[in-house]
Amino acid sequence: DTAVSQTPKYLVTQMGNDKSIKCEQNLGHDTMYWYKQDSKKFLKIMFSYNNKELIINETVPNRFSPKSPDKAHLNLHINSLELGDSAVYFCASSQSGGWEKLFFGSGTQLSVL
Amino acid sequence: GENVEQHPSTLSVQEGDSAVIKCTYSDSASNYFPWYKQELGKGPQLIIDIRSNVGEKKDQRIAVTLNKTAKHFSLHITETQPEDSAVYFCAASANRDDKIIFGKGTRLHILP
């Protein structure tokens, strides 16, 4: 009965590969996000979707492509992985946007070798 | 855009003492200020938040103060306990549909 669940928890891959991270929330929230946390713990928003519609798209390489099949799911696909993509990626959701409490998943530790 | 500065980056406090973490923000339109706690291997979790129409809010051992004129807000933890050891993030948001901007975090160590 986890509120925001993301898989996998760990992802180790070679440079140049393509990988996906999946996220699902069972809270009935309208807005979902992807955040990136670097090795210094800095949390930076990448994307947000509201009811399957892209709302925020920060300056993220277009190798990163989010997809929201429905408002309960927001997946992140990364093409041609680079060393600098190594980080922890967090999915989050909120009722309706930046004014509301964020519920975070437990994170996906991506290591690009 | 909004910029949130957080200090200190690391804080060590004797168990039972108080801890204070301070943040400043740049956008005077910001009106929502949450604080998140991140334990090792977990995602951040909201512990307290304050909106701009309030100057102070308290929840048991945790309190947050907001000074809109000076554009700064602080987290106060009293009677610290070992389970308070974590990374704490302040954040600010300018309006209902805007994104939340996080500070760079404070690693809090509670010393036995």
Chai-1 contact restraints between the chains, C-beta under 6 A:
chainA,res_idxA,chainB,res_idxB,connection_type,confidence,min_distance_angstrom,max_distance_angstrom,comment,restraint_id
A,K41,B,V87,contact,1.0,0.0,6.0,A-B,restraint_1
A,K41,B,G105,contact,1.0,0.0,6.0,A-B,restraint_2
A,F42,B,K104,contact,1.0,0.0,6.0,A-B,restraint_3
A,L43,B,F102,contact,1.0,0.0,6.0,A-B,restraint_4
A,I45,B,K99,contact,1.0,0.0,6.0,A-B,restraint_5
A,I56,B,K99,contact,1.0,0.0,6.0,A-B,restraint_6
A,F90,B,G43,contact,1.0,0.0,6.0,A-B,restraint_7
A,G97,B,R96,contact,1.0,0.0,6.0,A-B,restraint_8
A,G97,B,D97,contact,1.0,0.0,6.0,A-B,restraint_9
A,G98,B,S93,contact,1.0,0.0,6.0,A-B,restraint_10
A,G98,B,D98,contact,1.0,0.0,6.0,A-B,restraint_11
A,G98,B,K99,contact,1.0,0.0,6.0,A-B,restraint_12
A,G98,B,I100,contact,1.0,0.0,6.0,A-B,restraint_13
A,W99,B,Y32,contact,1.0,0.0,6.0,A-B,restraint_14
A,W99,B,R96,contact,1.0,0.0,6.0,A-B,restraint_15
A,K101,B,L46,contact,1.0,0.0,6.0,A-B,restraint_16
A,F104,B,G43,contact,1.0,0.0,6.0,A-B,restraint_17
A,F104,B,P44,contact,1.0,0.0,6.0,A-B,restraint_18
A,G105,B,G43,contact,1.0,0.0,6.0,A-B,restraint_19
A,S106,B,K42,contact,1.0,0.0,6.0,A-B,restraint_20
A,S106,B,G43,contact,1.0,0.0,6.0,A-B,restraint_21
A,G107,B,G43,contact,1.0,0.0,6.0,A-B,restraint_22
